[in-house]
Amino acid sequence: MKTVTLMLMAGALLFAQDKTSQERKAPPTVKPAAGAKLPDIPAGAKEIQPGLYRYTDAEGKTWLMRRTPFGVGKWEDKPGDASAAPAPAPVPVSVTDLGDSYQFVRKTPFGENKWTKKKTELNDDEKALVKGDPSKQSGENPPDGKQTEKPREKE
């Protein structure tokens, strides 16, 4: 039994020995095709931010370019991109008079957002909602955090 174990260990050591550098082969390198050239940032491009370049080509199109680990990213610069997005439409809020307080209800994609405030504790936005001024309606949650949610209904 000892000789069999020693023979197996010797075979394992011979099998696991390191090959010499002459026997090793280098992995094949992938070269781009002769006609394919990787895009690069043109010489006439102006750096507008660190790493971001603007270039106008012969056709008059303006391009933005950025060097990435995967190559050069290029996209067309459109004048509308720099402008701010239009403000979202105000979310309608219904107001119910409860005598000494008001109940506000705003419908959201996640259900109804309800909160109640005493008439003496209303802020400017809530006062505008009570008066019915839609330009003052903001899509924010109530500032006091006293909001309740409608329980989910089972389908």
C-alpha positions as CSV (number, residue, x, y, z in Angstrom):
1,M,0.0,0.0,0.0
2,K,2.9,2.3,0.8
3,T,4.5,1.7,-2.6
4,V,1.3,2.5,-4.5
5,T,0.8,5.7,-2.6
6,L,4.5,6.7,-3.2
7,M,4.1,5.9,-6.9
8,L,0.9,8.0,-7.2
9,M,2.6,11.0,-5.4
10,A,5.6,10.8,-7.7
11,G,3.4,10.7,-10.8
12,A,1.4,13.7,-9.5
13,L,4.6,15.7,-8.9
14,L,5.9,14.9,-12.4
15,F,2.6,15.8,-13.9
16,A,2.4,19.1,-12.0
17,Q,5.9,20.3,-12.8
18,D,6.2,23.8,-14.5
19,K,6.9,23.9,-18.2
20,T,9.9,25.8,-19.4
21,S,9.4,29.2,-21.1
22,Q,10.4,27.6,-24.5
23,E,7.5,25.3,-24.4
24,R,5.0,28.0,-23.5
25,K,3.2,29.8,-26.3
26,A,2.2,33.4,-26.1
27,P,-1.5,34.1,-26.5
28,P,-2.4,35.3,-30.0
29,T,-2.8,39.0,-30.3
30,V,-5.8,40.5,-32.1
31,K,-4.8,43.2,-34.6
32,P,-7.4,45.5,-36.2
33,A,-8.0,45.1,-39.9
34,A,-5.6,47.0,-42.2
35,G,-8.4,49.4,-43.4
36,A,-10.0,49.9,-39.9
37,K,-8.7,52.8,-37.9
38,L,-9.8,53.5,-34.4
39,P,-11.5,56.9,-34.1
40,D,-9.5,59.6,-32.3
41,I,-10.2,63.2,-31.3
42,P,-9.4,65.5,-34.2
43,A,-6.6,68.1,-34.0
44,G,-9.0,71.0,-34.4
45,A,-11.2,70.0,-31.4
46,K,-11.5,72.5,-28.5
47,E,-11.5,71.2,-25.0
48,I,-14.6,72.7,-23.3
49,Q,-14.4,70.7,-20.0
50,P,-11.7,68.4,-18.8
51,G,-11.9,65.4,-21.1
52,L,-14.8,66.8,-23.2
53,Y,-14.1,68.2,-26.7
54,R,-16.2,70.1,-29.2
55,Y,-15.5,69.8,-32.9
56,T,-17.2,71.2,-36.0
57,D,-16.8,69.1,-39.1
58,A,-16.7,70.2,-42.8
59,E,-20.5,69.9,-43.1
60,G,-21.0,72.3,-40.3
61,K,-22.2,69.8,-37.7
62,T,-21.0,70.3,-34.2
63,W,-19.9,67.1,-32.3
64,L,-19.0,66.5,-28.7
65,M,-16.3,63.9,-28.0
66,R,-15.0,62.2,-24.9
67,R,-12.2,59.7,-24.5
68,T,-13.4,56.6,-22.7
69,P,-11.6,53.3,-21.8
70,F,-13.4,51.7,-24.8
71,G,-12.4,54.4,-27.3
72,V,-13.7,57.8,-28.2
73,G,-17.4,58.5,-27.7
74,K,-18.9,60.9,-30.2
75,W,-22.4,62.5,-30.3
76,E,-23.9,65.4,-32.1
77,D,-24.2,68.7,-30.1
78,K,-27.8,69.9,-30.4
79,P,-28.7,73.5,-29.3
80,G,-31.7,72.2,-27.3
81,D,-29.6,70.0,-25.1
82,A,-28.2,72.8,-23.0
83,S,-31.6,74.2,-22.1
84,A,-33.4,73.1,-19.0
85,A,-36.2,70.6,-19.2
86,P,-39.7,72.2,-19.0
87,A,-41.1,72.3,-15.5
88,P,-43.6,69.5,-14.9
89,A,-47.3,70.4,-14.7
90,P,-48.5,70.9,-11.1
91,V,-50.2,68.0,-9.5
92,P,-53.8,68.7,-8.8
93,V,-54.7,68.8,-5.1
94,S,-58.2,68.6,-3.8
95,V,-59.0,70.6,-0.6
96,T,-61.8,69.7,1.8
97,D,-62.9,72.1,4.6
98,L,-63.3,70.2,7.9
99,G,-64.4,73.2,10.0
100,D,-61.3,74.1,12.0
101,S,-58.9,72.4,9.5
102,Y,-58.4,71.5,5.9
103,Q,-57.8,68.1,4.4
104,F,-55.5,68.0,1.3
105,V,-55.5,65.0,-1.1
106,R,-53.0,64.6,-3.9
107,K,-53.2,61.6,-6.3
108,T,-49.8,60.1,-7.1
109,P,-48.7,57.0,-9.0
110,F,-48.4,55.2,-5.7
111,G,-51.8,56.1,-4.3
112,E,-53.4,59.0,-2.6
113,N,-51.3,61.3,-0.5
114,K,-53.5,62.8,2.3
115,W,-52.6,65.3,5.0
116,T,-54.6,67.5,7.4
117,K,-53.7,71.0,8.6
118,K,-55.4,73.3,11.0
119,K,-56.5,76.7,9.5
120,T,-54.1,78.6,11.8
121,E,-51.0,76.4,10.8
122,L,-51.3,76.7,7.0
123,N,-48.1,77.7,5.0
124,D,-48.2,79.9,1.9
125,D,-48.5,77.0,-0.6
126,E,-51.5,75.5,1.3
127,K,-53.1,78.9,1.6
128,A,-52.9,79.3,-2.2
129,L,-54.4,75.8,-2.6
130,V,-57.3,76.8,-0.3
131,K,-57.9,80.0,-2.4
132,G,-57.8,77.9,-5.6
133,D,-54.7,79.4,-7.2
134,P,-53.4,76.6,-9.4
135,S,-50.1,78.4,-10.1
136,K,-49.0,77.9,-6.5
137,Q,-49.6,74.1,-6.6
138,S,-46.3,72.4,-6.1
139,G,-45.7,68.7,-6.5
140,E,-43.9,68.5,-3.1
141,N,-45.0,66.5,-0.1
142,P,-46.5,68.5,2.9
143,P,-43.7,70.1,4.9
144,D,-44.8,68.8,8.3
145,G,-44.6,65.1,7.3
146,K,-48.1,64.4,8.5
147,Q,-49.2,62.4,5.5
148,T,-51.2,59.3,5.5
149,E,-51.5,56.8,2.7
150,K,-54.6,55.0,1.5
151,P,-54.3,51.3,2.3
152,R,-53.7,49.1,-0.7
153,E,-56.7,47.3,-2.0
154,K,-56.6,43.6,-2.8
155,E,-57.2,42.6,-6.4
